[in-house]
Amino acid sequence: MESQLKDSVTDGIATVVIANPAKRNAMSAGMWRALPDVLERLAADPEVRVLVLTGEGDTFCAGADISALREPGDEQQSLAVRAEEALAAFPKPTLAAVRGFCVGGGSQLAAACDLRFAEEGARFGVTPAKLGIVYPSSSTRRLAALVGPSAAKYLLFSGELIDAERALRTGLVDELHPAGGLDKRVEEFCRVLASRSLLTQAAAKEFADGRTDRDAHWAEQARGSGDTAEGVAAFLERRPPRFTYGI
């Protein structure tokens, strides 16, 4: 089967599936190149309220297609960084649903998501030290911000894989679920996210990611959105709110 990215939108939830089962869903150069365009299209879709990134079958992503690294130059790493940055910049909540191996470029993509839910038995690793590759500075900083400098150094220095329980303790994973329970929990949680105010989520995402120059922008968005008035009215009337920001 040809390696590809598959995407769909159902009830406000966009799902992007990494599909390269012959190579444990390793990302080919074409897949790295395609991901920013897929994300741009989904970000512009007003129906989309949340995005889930996952792998086909029982593996999330085994990293970059190592055969491509035989080619001269650093194009593969540049493509991966552009895809990672596009995922991190996605303006709506993103969640990586991880089962099986989440290694190398797979961990790079998972770390670029806002949240990571995993299935018991998942394995995580950041493996450039096994190949003599300098991990990108932006990716290193993102990993260190997520798990702390010491845990990031452990992963990067050793290239060793860690189990899902350790990933949960370090903060690399936000929730851990029994085998067979991941999809249901991801769907339930994404429905919760889709029902909340995108205004709140978009502003919180920027602030949490370190933006310090957008206070006035988001104050203006809040004044003009109507979400606050709707949220308060819904609370007082004991009904679900009907938020309209971004629609």
Phi and psi in degrees as GROMACS dihedral restraints (atoms count N, CA, C in turn):
[ dihedral_restraints ]
;  ai    aj    ak    al  type     phi  dphi    fc
    3     4     5     6     1   -68.5    20    10
    4     5     6     7     1   139.6    20    10
    6     7     8     9     1   -68.2    20    10
    7     8     9    10     1   140.1    20    10
    9    10    11    12     1  -164.4    20    10
   10    11    12    13     1   166.6    20    10
   12    13    14    15     1  -107.9    20    10
   13    14    15    16     1   129.8    20    10
   15    16    17    18     1  -110.5    20    10
   16    17    18    19     1   138.1    20    10
   18    19    20    21     1  -136.9    20    10
   19    20    21    22     1   151.0    20    10
   21    22    23    24     1  -153.6    20    10
   22    23    24    25     1   161.6    20    10
   24    25    26    27     1  -132.0    20    10
   25    26    27    28     1   125.1    20    10
   27    28    29    30     1  -137.9    20    10
   28    29    30    31     1   122.2    20    10
   30    31    32    33     1    52.2    20    10
   31    32    33    34     1    42.4    20    10
   33    34    35    36     1    83.9    20    10
   34    35    36    37     1    -4.3    20    10
   36    37    38    39     1  -105.3    20    10
   37    38    39    40     1   114.2    20    10
   39    40    41    42     1   -88.0    20    10
   40    41    42    43     1   134.8    20    10
   42    43    44    45     1  -121.9    20    10
   43    44    45    46     1   126.5    20    10
   45    46    47    48     1  -112.4    20    10
   46    47    48    49     1   124.1    20    10
   48    49    50    51     1  -112.3    20    10
   49    50    51    52     1   125.5    20    10
   51    52    53    54     1   -81.7    20    10
   52    53    54    55     1   116.3    20    10
   54    55    56    57     1  -125.0    20    10
   55    56    57    58     1   101.1    20    10
   57    58    59    60     1  -152.1    20    10
   58    59    60    61     1    62.0    20    10
   60    61    62    63     1   -60.9    20    10
   61    62    63    64     1   -26.1    20    10
   63    64    65    66     1   -66.0    20    10
   64    65    66    67     1   -20.9    20    10
   66    67    68    69     1  -127.2    20    10
   67    68    69    70     1    37.0    20    10
   69    70    71    72     1    52.3    20    10
   70    71    72    73     1    40.7    20    10
   72    73    74    75     1    60.8    20    10
   73    74    75    76     1    32.4    20    10
   75    76    77    78     1   -62.8    20    10
   76    77    78    79     1   146.5    20    10
   78    79    80    81     1   -85.9    20    10
   79    80    81    82     1   118.3    20    10
   81    82    83    84     1   -79.9    20    10
   82    83    84    85     1   167.7    20    10
   84    85    86    87     1   -58.1    20    10
   85    86    87    88     1   -39.7    20    10
   87    88    89    90     1   -64.5    20    10
   88    89    90    91     1   -36.1    20    10
   90    91    92    93     1   -70.3    20    10
   91    92    93    94     1   -42.6    20    10
   93    94    95    96     1   -58.9    20    10
   94    95    96    97     1   -43.2    20    10
   96    97    98    99     1   -66.2    20    10
   97    98    99   100     1   -34.0    20    10
   99   100   101   102     1   -80.7    20    10
  100   101   102   103     1   -26.8    20    10
  102   103   104   105     1   -59.5    20    10
  103   104   105   106     1   -45.1    20    10
  105   106   107   108     1   -58.3    20    10
  106   107   108   109     1   -37.3    20    10
  108   109   110   111     1   -68.0    20    10
  109   110   111   112     1   -40.0    20    10
  111   112   113   114     1   -61.2    20    10
  112   113   114   115     1   -45.1    20    10
  114   115   116   117     1   -65.8    20    10
  115   116   117   118     1   -39.6    20    10
  117   118   119   120     1   -62.3    20    10
  118   119   120   121     1   -41.4    20    10
  120   121   122   123     1   -65.5    20    10
  121   122   123   124     1   -43.2    20    10
  123   124   125   126     1   -70.2    20    10
  124   125   126   127     1   -35.6    20    10
  126   127   128   129     1   -64.0    20    10
  127   128   129   130     1   -31.9    20    10
  129   130   131   132     1   -82.5    20    10
  130   131   132   133     1    -8.6    20    10
  132   133   134   135     1   -82.9    20    10
  133   134   135   136     1   113.3    20    10
  135   136   137   138     1   -65.0    20    10
  136   137   138   139     1   -17.4    20    10
  138   139   140   141     1   -71.6    20    10
  139   140   141   142     1   -27.6    20    10
  141   142   143   144     1   -76.9    20    10
  142   143   144   145     1   125.3    20    10
  144   145   146   147     1  -114.4    20    10
  145   146   147   148     1   -20.1    20    10
  147   148   149   150     1  -156.6    20    10
  148   149   150   151     1   151.9    20    10
  150   151   152   153     1  -124.5    20    10
  151   152   153   154     1   134.1    20    10
  153   154   155   156     1  -112.7    20    10
  154   155   156   157     1   129.9    20    10
  156   157   158   159     1  -110.1    20    10
  157   158   159   160     1   128.8    20    10
  159   160   161   162     1  -149.3    20    10
  160   161   162   163     1   176.1    20    10
  162   163   164   165     1  -112.5    20    10
  163   164   165   166     1   156.2    20    10
  165   166   167   168     1   -75.6    20    10
  166   167   168   169     1   137.4    20    10
  168   169   170   171     1    75.0    20    10
  169   170   171   172     1  -139.0    20    10
  171   172   173   174     1  -103.0    20    10
  172   173   174   175     1    18.5    20    10
  174   175   176   177     1  -134.1    20    10
  175   176   177   178     1   138.0    20    10
  177   178   179   180     1   -74.4    20    10
  178   179   180   181     1   -68.5    20    10
  180   181   182   183     1  -167.7    20    10
  181   182   183   184     1   126.1    20    10
  183   184   185   186     1   -86.5    20    10
  184   185   186   187     1    10.1    20    10
  186   187   188   189     1   110.5    20    10
  187   188   189   190     1  -157.3    20    10
  189   190   191   192     1   -80.5    20    10
  190   191   192   193     1   154.0    20    10
  192   193   194   195     1   -68.9    20    10
  193   194   195   196     1   106.1    20    10
  195   196   197   198     1   -61.1    20    10
  196   197   198   199     1   -29.2    20    10
  198   199   200   201     1   -59.9    20    10
  199   200   201   202     1   -28.5    20    10
  201   202   203   204     1   -71.8    20    10
  202   203   204   205     1   -20.2    20    10
  204   205   206   207     1   -73.9    20    10
  205   206   207   208     1   -10.2    20    10
  207   208   209   210     1   -70.9    20    10
  208   209   210   211     1   -20.0    20    10
  210   211   212   213     1   -72.5    20    10
  211   212   213   214     1   145.7    20    10
  213   214   215   216     1   -68.3    20    10
  214   215   216   217     1   159.3    20    10
  216   217   218   219     1    86.6    20    10
  217   218   219   220     1   178.4    20    10
  219   220   221   222     1  -114.9    20    10
  220   221   222   223     1    29.0    20    10
  222   223   224   225     1   -61.4    20    10
  223   224   225   226     1   -40.7    20    10
  225   226   227   228     1   -59.6    20    10
  226   227   228   229     1   -44.6    20    10
  228   229   230   231     1   -68.4    20    10
  229   230   231   232     1   -37.6    20    10
  231   232   233   234     1   -63.2    20    10
  232   233   234   235     1   -40.8    20    10
  234   235   236   237     1   -63.8    20    10
  235   236   237   238     1   -41.4    20    10
  237   238   239   240     1   -64.6    20    10
  238   239   240   241     1   -41.4    20    10
  240   241   242   243     1   -66.0    20    10
  241   242   243   244     1   -41.4    20    10
  243   244   245   246     1   -62.8    20    10
  244   245   246   247     1   -40.6    20    10
  246   247   248   249     1   -66.7    20    10
  247   248   249   250     1   -42.6    20    10
  249   250   251   252     1   -60.7    20    10
  250   251   252   253     1   -46.3    20    10
  252   253   254   255     1   -66.1    20    10
  253   254   255   256     1   -36.2    20    10
  255   256   257   258     1   -64.5    20    10
  256   257   258   259     1   -38.0    20    10
  258   259   260   261     1   -68.9    20    10
  259   260   261   262     1   -43.1    20    10
  261   262   263   264     1   -63.8    20    10
  262   263   264   265     1   -30.9    20    10
  264   265   266   267     1   -88.1    20    10
  265   266   267   268     1    -1.0    20    10
  267   268   269   270     1   -56.7    20    10
  268   269   270   271     1   128.2    20    10
  270   271   272   273     1   -78.6    20    10
  271   272   273   274     1     0.7    20    10
  273   274   275   276     1  -123.1    20    10
  274   275   276   277     1   164.3    20    10
  276   277   278   279     1   -58.3    20    10
  277   278   279   280     1   139.8    20    10
  279   280   281   282     1  -125.6    20    10
  280   281   282   283     1   144.9    20    10
  282   283   284   285     1  -140.0    20    10
  283   284   285   286     1   127.6    20    10
  285   286   287   288     1   -92.0    20    10
  286   287   288   289     1   123.9    20    10
  288   289   290   291     1  -102.5    20    10
  289   290   291   292     1   108.7    20    10
  291   292   293   294     1  -112.2    20    10
  292   293   294   295     1   126.7    20    10
  294   295   296   297     1  -134.5    20    10
  295   296   297   298     1   149.6    20    10
  297   298   299   300     1    70.4    20    10
  298   299   300   301     1  -145.0    20    10
  300   301   302   303     1   -80.3    20    10
  301   302   303   304     1   133.5    20    10
  303   304   305   306     1  -132.1    20    10
  304   305   306   307     1    88.7    20    10
  306   307   308   309     1  -130.4    20    10
  307   308   309   310     1   147.0    20    10
  309   310   311   312     1    58.0    20    10
  310   311   312   313     1  -120.1    20    10
  312   313   314   315     1   -61.7    20    10
  313   314   315   316     1   -24.2    20    10
  315   316   317   318     1   -66.7    20    10
  316   317   318   319     1   -43.9    20    10
  318   319   320   321     1   -66.5    20    10
  319   320   321   322     1   -33.3    20    10
  321   322   323   324     1   -60.5    20    10
  322   323   324   325     1   -44.3    20    10
  324   325   326   327     1   -70.3    20    10
  325   326   327   328     1   -42.7    20    10
  327   328   329   330     1   -61.4    20    10
  328   329   330   331     1   -41.1    20    10
  330   331   332   333     1   -66.2    20    10
  331   332   333   334     1   -26.1    20    10
  333   334   335   336     1   -77.7    20    10
  334   335   336   337     1   -12.9    20    10
  336   337   338   339     1   -79.9    20    10
  337   338   339   340     1   159.4    20    10
  339   340   341   342     1   -69.9    20    10
  340   341   342   343     1   -36.9    20    10
  342   343   344   345     1  -138.4    20    10
  343   344   345   346     1   156.4    20    10
  345   346   347   348     1  -135.9    20    10
  346   347   348   349     1   118.0    20    10
  348   349   350   351     1  -108.4    20    10
  349   350   351   352     1   136.1    20    10
  351   352   353   354     1  -128.7    20    10
  352   353   354   355     1   158.8    20    10
  354   355   356   357     1   -99.0    20    10
  355   356   357   358     1   143.5    20    10
  357   358   359   360     1   -52.2    20    10
  358   359   360   361     1   137.9    20    10
  360   361   362   363     1    97.5    20    10
  361   362   363   364     1    -9.7    20    10
  363   364   365   366     1   -65.7    20    10
  364   365   366   367     1   151.3    20    10
  366   367   368   369     1  -131.0    20    10
  367   368   369   370     1   136.8    20    10
  369   370   371   372     1  -122.6    20    10
  370   371   372   373     1   143.3    20    10
  372   373   374   375     1  -162.4    20    10
  373   374   375   376     1   147.4    20    10
  375   376   377   378     1  -119.5    20    10
  376   377   378   379     1   107.7    20    10
  378   379   380   381     1  -114.4    20    10
  379   380   381   382     1    21.1    20    10
  381   382   383   384     1   -62.3    20    10
  382   383   384   385     1   -27.1    20    10
  384   385   386   387     1   -65.6    20    10
  385   386   387   388     1   -21.0    20    10
  387   388   389   390     1   -76.1    20    10
  388   389   390   391     1   -15.5    20    10
  390   391   392   393     1  -119.2    20    10
  391   392   393   394     1    -0.9    20    10
  393   394   395   396     1    70.9    20    10
  394   395   396   397     1    31.5    20    10
  396   397   398   399     1  -102.6    20    10
  397   398   399   400     1   138.2    20    10
  399   400   401   402     1   -82.0    20    10
  400   401   402   403     1   116.8    20    10
  402   403   404   405     1   -67.7    20    10
  403   404   405   406     1   137.6    20    10
  405   406   407   408     1   -56.9    20    10
  406   407   408   409     1   145.0    20    10
  408   409   410   411     1   -62.5    20    10
  409   410   411   412     1   -39.9    20    10
  411   412   413   414     1   -65.1    20    10
  412   413   414   415     1   -39.0    20    10
  414   415   416   417     1   -68.8    20    10
  415   416   417   418     1   -38.3    20    10
  417   418   419   420     1   -64.5    20    10
  418   419   420   421     1   -44.4    20    10
  420   421   422   423     1   -64.6    20    10
  421   422   423   424     1   -39.4    20    10
  423   424   425   426     1   -64.6    20    10
  424   425   426   427     1   -43.1    20    10
  426   427   428   429     1   -63.6    20    10
  427   428   429   430     1   -43.9    20    10
  429   430   431   432     1   -65.4    20    10
  430   431   432   433     1   -37.0    20    10
  432   433   434   435     1   -65.8    20    10
  433   434   435   436     1   -30.0    20    10
  435   436   437   438     1   -80.0    20    10
  436   437   438   439     1   -46.4    20    10
  438   439   440   441     1  -112.4    20    10
  439   440   441   442     1    -7.5    20    10
  441   442   443   444     1    96.2    20    10
  442   443   444   445     1   153.1    20    10
  444   445   446   447     1   -58.6    20    10
  445   446   447   448     1   -42.0    20    10
  447   448   449   450     1   -65.2    20    10
  448   449   450   451     1   -47.8    20    10
  450   451   452   453     1   -65.1    20    10
  451   452   453   454     1   -36.6    20    10
  453   454   455   456     1   -63.7    20    10
  454   455   456   457     1   -42.1    20    10
  456   457   458   459     1   -65.4    20    10
  457   458   459   460     1   -39.2    20    10
  459   460   461   462     1   -57.0    20    10
  460   461   462   463     1   -48.7    20    10
  462   463   464   465     1   -65.6    20    10
  463   464   465   466     1   -44.8    20    10
  465   466   467   468     1   -75.2    20    10
  466   467   468   469     1   -40.5    20    10
  468   469   470   471     1   -66.4    20    10
  469   470   471   472     1   -41.7    20    10
  471   472   473   474     1   -92.2    20    10
  472   473   474   475     1   -33.3    20    10
  474   475   476   477     1    69.1    20    10
  475   476   477   478     1     8.3    20    10
  477   478   479   480     1   -73.3    20    10
  478   479   480   481     1   149.9    20    10
  480   481   482   483     1   -84.8    20    10
  481   482   483   484     1   144.8    20    10
  483   484   485   486     1  -119.6    20    10
  484   485   486   487     1   154.4    20    10
  486   487   488   489     1   -83.0    20    10
  487   488   489   490     1   172.0    20    10
  489   490   491   492     1   -66.1    20    10
  490   491   492   493     1   -32.8    20    10
  492   493   494   495     1   -64.7    20    10
  493   494   495   496     1   -42.5    20    10
  495   496   497   498     1   -68.8    20    10
  496   497   498   499     1   -39.1    20    10
  498   499   500   501     1   -59.7    20    10
  499   500   501   502     1   -37.5    20    10
  501   502   503   504     1   -65.9    20    10
  502   503   504   505     1   -42.1    20    10
  504   505   506   507     1   -65.9    20    10
  505   506   507   508     1   -34.7    20    10
  507   508   509   510     1   -81.6    20    10
  508   509   510   511     1   -13.9    20    10
  510   511   512   513     1    95.2    20    10
  511   512   513   514     1     1.5    20    10
  513   514   515   516     1   -69.3    20    10
  514   515   516   517     1   -28.4    20    10
  516   517   518   519     1  -119.2    20    10
  517   518   519   520     1   140.5    20    10
  519   520   521   522     1   -94.5    20    10
  520   521   522   523     1   -35.8    20    10
  522   523   524   525     1  -140.7    20    10
  523   524   525   526     1   146.1    20    10
  525   526   527   528     1  -124.9    20    10
  526   527   528   529     1   133.0    20    10
  528   529   530   531     1  -131.3    20    10
  529   530   531   532     1   150.0    20    10
  531   532   533   534     1   -61.6    20    10
  532   533   534   535     1   158.0    20    10
  534   535   536   537     1   -55.4    20    10
  535   536   537   538     1   131.6    20    10
  537   538   539   540     1    91.1    20    10
  538   539   540   541     1   -10.2    20    10
  540   541   542   543     1  -104.4    20    10
  541   542   543   544     1    -4.7    20    10
  543   544   545   546     1   -67.8    20    10
  544   545   546   547     1   -48.3    20    10
  546   547   548   549     1   -61.2    20    10
  547   548   549   550     1   -42.1    20    10
  549   550   551   552     1   -63.6    20    10
  550   551   552   553     1   -44.4    20    10
  552   553   554   555     1   -65.6    20    10
  553   554   555   556     1   -42.3    20    10
  555   556   557   558     1   -61.1    20    10
  556   557   558   559     1   -44.2    20    10
  558   559   560   561     1   -63.7    20    10
  559   560   561   562     1   -45.1    20    10
  561   562   563   564     1   -60.6    20    10
  562   563   564   565     1   -46.4    20    10
  564   565   566   567     1   -68.3    20    10
  565   566   567   568     1   -38.7    20    10
  567   568   569   570     1   -66.4    20    10
  568   569   570   571     1   -33.0    20    10
  570   571   572   573     1   -65.4    20    10
  571   572   573   574     1   -37.0    20    10
  573   574   575   576     1   -62.4    20    10
  574   575   576   577     1   -49.0    20    10
  576   577   578   579     1   -59.5    20    10
  577   578   579   580     1   -41.1    20    10
  579   580   581   582     1   -66.8    20    10
  580   581   582   583     1   -21.6    20    10
  582   583   584   585     1   -87.4    20    10
  583   584   585   586     1   -11.6    20    10
  585   586   587   588     1   -88.5    20    10
  586   587   588   589     1   172.6    20    10
  588   589   590   591     1   -73.8    20    10
  589   590   591   592     1   119.2    20    10
  591   592   593   594     1   -65.8    20    10
  592   593   594   595     1   -28.8    20    10
  594   595   596   597     1   -57.6    20    10
  595   596   597   598     1   -51.4    20    10
  597   598   599   600     1   -60.1    20    10
  598   599   600   601     1   -46.1    20    10
  600   601   602   603     1   -64.8    20    10
  601   602   603   604     1   -44.6    20    10
  603   604   605   606     1   -65.4    20    10
  604   605   606   607     1   -42.4    20    10
  606   607   608   609     1   -66.5    20    10
  607   608   609   610     1   -45.1    20    10
  609   610   611   612     1   -61.6    20    10
  610   611   612   613     1   -37.2    20    10
  612   613   614   615     1   -62.8    20    10
  613   614   615   616     1   -45.3    20    10
  615   616   617   618     1   -65.5    20    10
  616   617   618   619     1   -45.6    20    10
  618   619   620   621     1   -63.4    20    10
  619   620   621   622     1   -44.5    20    10
  621   622   623   624     1   -65.1    20    10
  622   623   624   625     1   -29.4    20    10
  624   625   626   627     1   -85.4    20    10
  625   626   627   628     1     3.2    20    10
  627   628   629   630     1   103.9    20    10
  628   629   630   631     1     3.7    20    10
  630   631   632   633     1   -66.8    20    10
  631   632   633   634     1   132.0    20    10
  633   634   635   636     1  -121.9    20    10
  634   635   636   637     1     6.8    20    10
  636   637   638   639     1  -118.1    20    10
  637   638   639   640     1    18.7    20    10
  639   640   641   642     1  -122.8    20    10
  640   641   642   643     1    12.9    20    10
  642   643   644   645     1   -58.9    20    10
  643   644   645   646     1   -47.4    20    10
  645   646   647   648     1   -65.3    20    10
  646   647   648   649     1   -38.7    20    10
  648   649   650   651     1   -59.5    20    10
  649   650   651   652     1   -48.7    20    10
  651   652   653   654     1   -73.6    20    10
  652   653   654   655     1   -29.3    20    10
  654   655   656   657     1   -63.8    20    10
  655   656   657   658     1   -40.2    20    10
  657   658   659   660     1   -67.0    20    10
  658   659   660   661     1   -42.1    20    10
  660   661   662   663     1   -61.0    20    10
  661   662   663   664     1   -41.1    20    10
  663   664   665   666     1   -64.4    20    10
  664   665   666   667     1   -41.8    20    10
  666   667   668   669     1   -63.0    20    10
  667   668   669   670     1   -34.4    20    10
  669   670   671   672     1   -97.3    20    10
  670   671   672   673     1    -4.6    20    10
  672   673   674   675     1   -83.3    20    10
  673   674   675   676     1   -35.4    20    10
  675   676   677   678     1    83.8    20    10
  676   677   678   679     1    -4.6    20    10
  678   679   680   681     1   -66.2    20    10
  679   680   681   682     1   -38.5    20    10
  681   682   683   684     1   -64.4    20    10
  682   683   684   685     1   -46.6    20    10
  684   685   686   687     1   -61.2    20    10
  685   686   687   688     1   -41.1    20    10
  687   688   689   690     1   -67.5    20    10
  688   689   690   691     1   -41.3    20    10
  690   691   692   693     1   -63.0    20    10
  691   692   693   694     1   -43.5    20    10
  693   694   695   696     1   -66.4    20    10
  694   695   696   697     1   -44.2    20    10
  696   697   698   699     1   -62.0    20    10
  697   698   699   700     1   -42.1    20    10
  699   700   701   702     1   -64.2    20    10
  700   701   702   703     1   -39.8    20    10
  702   703   704   705     1   -62.3    20    10
  703   704   705   706     1   -46.7    20    10
  705   706   707   708     1   -67.7    20    10
  706   707   708   709     1   -32.8    20    10
  708   709   710   711     1   -90.5    20    10
  709   710   711   712     1     1.0    20    10
  711   712   713   714     1    54.4    20    10
  712   713   714   715     1    51.0    20    10
  714   715   716   717     1  -136.1    20    10
  715   716   717   718     1   161.2    20    10
  717   718   719   720     1   -66.4    20    10
  718   719   720   721     1   139.3    20    10
  720   721   722   723     1   -73.9    20    10
  721   722   723   724     1   154.9    20    10
  723   724   725   726     1  -118.7    20    10
  724   725   726   727     1    80.8    20    10
  726   727   728   729     1   -72.0    20    10
  727   728   729   730     1   143.2    20    10
  729   730   731   732     1  -122.3    20    10
  730   731   732   733     1    -5.4    20    10
  732   733   734   735     1   -61.1    20    10
  733   734   735   736     1   130.3    20    10
  735   736   737   738     1    86.9    20    10
  736   737   738   739     1    -4.2    20    10
